Amino acid sequence: MATLRFFASAREAAGTDRAEIDGDTVGEVLALARSRFGPAFASVLDGSKVWVNGEPARGEDRLEPEDEVAVLPPVSGGS
């Protein structure tokens, strides 16, 4: 089971900063997260970077039970 960590607008859309989701690949875990957290979260996820254990990840990357998947939306700000 992977731990998902949500930051910034992903955290707001999911209504939590983390979730435990069982899946074999990054893509599978993210698909289950989309289903669990709904369309607002899915919209944020579409523009986000995804990292596993501090490294950039792809959907086909396999996960181990203790892996941490981070959803990092784009950051805006400044003037």
Rosetta constraint file for C-alpha pairs under 8 A:
AtomPair CA 1 CA 20 HARMONIC 6.36 0.50
AtomPair CA 1 CA 21 HARMONIC 5.63 0.50
AtomPair CA 1 CA 22 HARMONIC 4.24 0.50
AtomPair CA 1 CA 23 HARMONIC 6.48 0.50
AtomPair CA 1 CA 64 HARMONIC 7.44 0.50
AtomPair CA 1 CA 65 HARMONIC 4.58 0.50
AtomPair CA 1 CA 66 HARMONIC 6.66 0.50
AtomPair CA 1 CA 67 HARMONIC 7.79 0.50
AtomPair CA 2 CA 20 HARMONIC 5.75 0.50
AtomPair CA 2 CA 21 HARMONIC 5.54 0.50
AtomPair CA 2 CA 22 HARMONIC 6.02 0.50
AtomPair CA 2 CA 23 HARMONIC 7.16 0.50
AtomPair CA 2 CA 29 HARMONIC 7.76 0.50
AtomPair CA 2 CA 63 HARMONIC 7.17 0.50
AtomPair CA 2 CA 64 HARMONIC 7.20 0.50
AtomPair CA 2 CA 65 HARMONIC 5.58 0.50
AtomPair CA 2 CA 66 HARMONIC 5.87 0.50
AtomPair CA 2 CA 67 HARMONIC 5.22 0.50
AtomPair CA 2 CA 68 HARMONIC 5.85 0.50
AtomPair CA 2 CA 69 HARMONIC 6.85 0.50
AtomPair CA 3 CA 18 HARMONIC 6.79 0.50
AtomPair CA 3 CA 19 HARMONIC 5.76 0.50
AtomPair CA 3 CA 20 HARMONIC 4.63 0.50
AtomPair CA 3 CA 21 HARMONIC 6.47 0.50
AtomPair CA 3 CA 66 HARMONIC 7.27 0.50
AtomPair CA 3 CA 67 HARMONIC 6.46 0.50
AtomPair CA 3 CA 68 HARMONIC 4.83 0.50
AtomPair CA 3 CA 69 HARMONIC 6.05 0.50
AtomPair CA 4 CA 18 HARMONIC 5.27 0.50
AtomPair CA 4 CA 19 HARMONIC 5.14 0.50
AtomPair CA 4 CA 20 HARMONIC 6.16 0.50
AtomPair CA 4 CA 21 HARMONIC 7.19 0.50
AtomPair CA 4 CA 68 HARMONIC 5.91 0.50
AtomPair CA 4 CA 69 HARMONIC 4.71 0.50
AtomPair CA 4 CA 70 HARMONIC 5.77 0.50
AtomPair CA 4 CA 71 HARMONIC 7.36 0.50
AtomPair CA 5 CA 17 HARMONIC 5.76 0.50
AtomPair CA 5 CA 18 HARMONIC 4.46 0.50
AtomPair CA 5 CA 19 HARMONIC 6.83 0.50
AtomPair CA 5 CA 68 HARMONIC 7.10 0.50
AtomPair CA 5 CA 69 HARMONIC 6.12 0.50
AtomPair CA 5 CA 70 HARMONIC 4.68 0.50
AtomPair CA 5 CA 71 HARMONIC 6.21 0.50
AtomPair CA 6 CA 10 HARMONIC 5.33 0.50
AtomPair CA 6 CA 11 HARMONIC 4.65 0.50
AtomPair CA 6 CA 14 HARMONIC 7.70 0.50
AtomPair CA 6 CA 16 HARMONIC 7.32 0.50
AtomPair CA 6 CA 17 HARMONIC 4.87 0.50
AtomPair CA 6 CA 18 HARMONIC 5.80 0.50
AtomPair CA 6 CA 70 HARMONIC 6.10 0.50
AtomPair CA 6 CA 71 HARMONIC 5.15 0.50
AtomPair CA 6 CA 72 HARMONIC 6.90 0.50
AtomPair CA 7 CA 11 HARMONIC 4.98 0.50
AtomPair CA 7 CA 17 HARMONIC 6.69 0.50
AtomPair CA 7 CA 70 HARMONIC 7.71 0.50
AtomPair CA 7 CA 71 HARMONIC 6.36 0.50
AtomPair CA 7 CA 72 HARMONIC 5.74 0.50
AtomPair CA 7 CA 73 HARMONIC 7.01 0.50
AtomPair CA 8 CA 12 HARMONIC 6.58 0.50
AtomPair CA 8 CA 72 HARMONIC 7.51 0.50
AtomPair CA 8 CA 73 HARMONIC 6.79 0.50
AtomPair CA 9 CA 13 HARMONIC 6.03 0.50
AtomPair CA 9 CA 44 HARMONIC 6.92 0.50
AtomPair CA 9 CA 73 HARMONIC 6.58 0.50
AtomPair CA 10 CA 14 HARMONIC 6.04 0.50
AtomPair CA 10 CA 41 HARMONIC 6.26 0.50
AtomPair CA 10 CA 44 HARMONIC 5.93 0.50
AtomPair CA 10 CA 45 HARMONIC 6.96 0.50
AtomPair CA 10 CA 71 HARMONIC 6.87 0.50
AtomPair CA 10 CA 72 HARMONIC 7.31 0.50
AtomPair CA 10 CA 73 HARMONIC 6.45 0.50
AtomPair CA 11 CA 15 HARMONIC 5.83 0.50
AtomPair CA 11 CA 16 HARMONIC 5.44 0.50
AtomPair CA 11 CA 17 HARMONIC 5.08 0.50
AtomPair CA 11 CA 18 HARMONIC 7.87 0.50
AtomPair CA 12 CA 16 HARMONIC 6.93 0.50
AtomPair CA 13 CA 37 HARMONIC 7.51 0.50
AtomPair CA 13 CA 40 HARMONIC 5.74 0.50
AtomPair CA 13 CA 41 HARMONIC 4.80 0.50
AtomPair CA 13 CA 44 HARMONIC 7.43 0.50
AtomPair CA 14 CA 37 HARMONIC 5.38 0.50
AtomPair CA 14 CA 38 HARMONIC 7.97 0.50
AtomPair CA 14 CA 40 HARMONIC 7.98 0.50
AtomPair CA 14 CA 41 HARMONIC 5.71 0.50
AtomPair CA 21 CA 29 HARMONIC 6.16 0.50
AtomPair CA 21 CA 32 HARMONIC 7.36 0.50
AtomPair CA 21 CA 33 HARMONIC 7.42 0.50
AtomPair CA 22 CA 29 HARMONIC 6.57 0.50
AtomPair CA 23 CA 28 HARMONIC 5.55 0.50
AtomPair CA 23 CA 29 HARMONIC 4.98 0.50
AtomPair CA 23 CA 63 HARMONIC 7.45 0.50
AtomPair CA 24 CA 28 HARMONIC 6.55 0.50
AtomPair CA 24 CA 29 HARMONIC 7.34 0.50
AtomPair CA 24 CA 62 HARMONIC 5.77 0.50
AtomPair CA 24 CA 63 HARMONIC 5.51 0.50
AtomPair CA 24 CA 64 HARMONIC 7.58 0.50
AtomPair CA 25 CA 29 HARMONIC 6.34 0.50
AtomPair CA 25 CA 59 HARMONIC 6.60 0.50
AtomPair CA 25 CA 60 HARMONIC 5.81 0.50
AtomPair CA 25 CA 61 HARMONIC 5.44 0.50
AtomPair CA 25 CA 62 HARMONIC 4.29 0.50
AtomPair CA 25 CA 63 HARMONIC 5.28 0.50
AtomPair CA 26 CA 30 HARMONIC 6.14 0.50
AtomPair CA 26 CA 57 HARMONIC 7.44 0.50
AtomPair CA 26 CA 58 HARMONIC 6.77 0.50
AtomPair CA 26 CA 59 HARMONIC 4.81 0.50
AtomPair CA 26 CA 60 HARMONIC 6.26 0.50
AtomPair CA 26 CA 61 HARMONIC 5.70 0.50
AtomPair CA 26 CA 62 HARMONIC 6.46 0.50
AtomPair CA 26 CA 63 HARMONIC 6.60 0.50
AtomPair CA 26 CA 69 HARMONIC 7.69 0.50
AtomPair CA 27 CA 31 HARMONIC 6.07 0.50
AtomPair CA 27 CA 58 HARMONIC 7.51 0.50
AtomPair CA 27 CA 59 HARMONIC 4.02 0.50
AtomPair CA 27 CA 60 HARMONIC 6.12 0.50
AtomPair CA 27 CA 61 HARMONIC 7.72 0.50
AtomPair CA 28 CA 32 HARMONIC 6.30 0.50
AtomPair CA 28 CA 59 HARMONIC 7.58 0.50
AtomPair CA 29 CA 33 HARMONIC 6.19 0.50
AtomPair CA 30 CA 34 HARMONIC 6.12 0.50
AtomPair CA 31 CA 35 HARMONIC 6.36 0.50
AtomPair CA 32 CA 36 HARMONIC 6.10 0.50
AtomPair CA 33 CA 37 HARMONIC 5.89 0.50
AtomPair CA 34 CA 38 HARMONIC 5.60 0.50
AtomPair CA 34 CA 39 HARMONIC 7.08 0.50
AtomPair CA 34 CA 41 HARMONIC 6.47 0.50
AtomPair CA 34 CA 42 HARMONIC 5.14 0.50
AtomPair CA 37 CA 41 HARMONIC 5.80 0.50
AtomPair CA 37 CA 42 HARMONIC 7.56 0.50
AtomPair CA 38 CA 42 HARMONIC 6.24 0.50
AtomPair CA 39 CA 43 HARMONIC 6.05 0.50
AtomPair CA 40 CA 44 HARMONIC 6.54 0.50
AtomPair CA 41 CA 45 HARMONIC 6.08 0.50
AtomPair CA 42 CA 46 HARMONIC 6.21 0.50
AtomPair CA 43 CA 47 HARMONIC 7.23 0.50
AtomPair CA 44 CA 48 HARMONIC 6.42 0.50
AtomPair CA 44 CA 73 HARMONIC 6.73 0.50
AtomPair CA 45 CA 49 HARMONIC 7.91 0.50
AtomPair CA 45 CA 71 HARMONIC 7.19 0.50
AtomPair CA 45 CA 73 HARMONIC 7.13 0.50
AtomPair CA 47 CA 73 HARMONIC 6.36 0.50
AtomPair CA 47 CA 74 HARMONIC 7.02 0.50
AtomPair CA 48 CA 71 HARMONIC 6.30 0.50
AtomPair CA 48 CA 72 HARMONIC 5.31 0.50
AtomPair CA 48 CA 73 HARMONIC 4.11 0.50
AtomPair CA 48 CA 74 HARMONIC 6.11 0.50
AtomPair CA 49 CA 56 HARMONIC 7.63 0.50
AtomPair CA 49 CA 71 HARMONIC 6.07 0.50
AtomPair CA 49 CA 72 HARMONIC 5.09 0.50
AtomPair CA 49 CA 73 HARMONIC 6.22 0.50
AtomPair CA 49 CA 74 HARMONIC 7.65 0.50
AtomPair CA 50 CA 56 HARMONIC 6.20 0.50
AtomPair CA 50 CA 57 HARMONIC 5.72 0.50
AtomPair CA 50 CA 58 HARMONIC 7.59 0.50
AtomPair CA 50 CA 69 HARMONIC 6.87 0.50
AtomPair CA 50 CA 70 HARMONIC 5.62 0.50
AtomPair CA 50 CA 71 HARMONIC 4.88 0.50
AtomPair CA 50 CA 72 HARMONIC 6.15 0.50
AtomPair CA 51 CA 55 HARMONIC 5.09 0.50
AtomPair CA 51 CA 56 HARMONIC 4.31 0.50
AtomPair CA 51 CA 57 HARMONIC 4.88 0.50
AtomPair CA 51 CA 69 HARMONIC 5.72 0.50
AtomPair CA 51 CA 70 HARMONIC 5.15 0.50
AtomPair CA 51 CA 71 HARMONIC 6.82 0.50
AtomPair CA 51 CA 72 HARMONIC 7.85 0.50
AtomPair CA 52 CA 56 HARMONIC 6.36 0.50
AtomPair CA 52 CA 57 HARMONIC 5.78 0.50
AtomPair CA 52 CA 67 HARMONIC 6.70 0.50
AtomPair CA 52 CA 68 HARMONIC 5.57 0.50
AtomPair CA 52 CA 69 HARMONIC 4.52 0.50
AtomPair CA 52 CA 70 HARMONIC 6.26 0.50
AtomPair CA 53 CA 67 HARMONIC 6.26 0.50
AtomPair CA 53 CA 68 HARMONIC 5.31 0.50
AtomPair CA 53 CA 69 HARMONIC 6.57 0.50
AtomPair CA 53 CA 70 HARMONIC 7.83 0.50
AtomPair CA 54 CA 70 HARMONIC 7.96 0.50
AtomPair CA 57 CA 61 HARMONIC 6.57 0.50
AtomPair CA 63 CA 67 HARMONIC 6.26 0.50
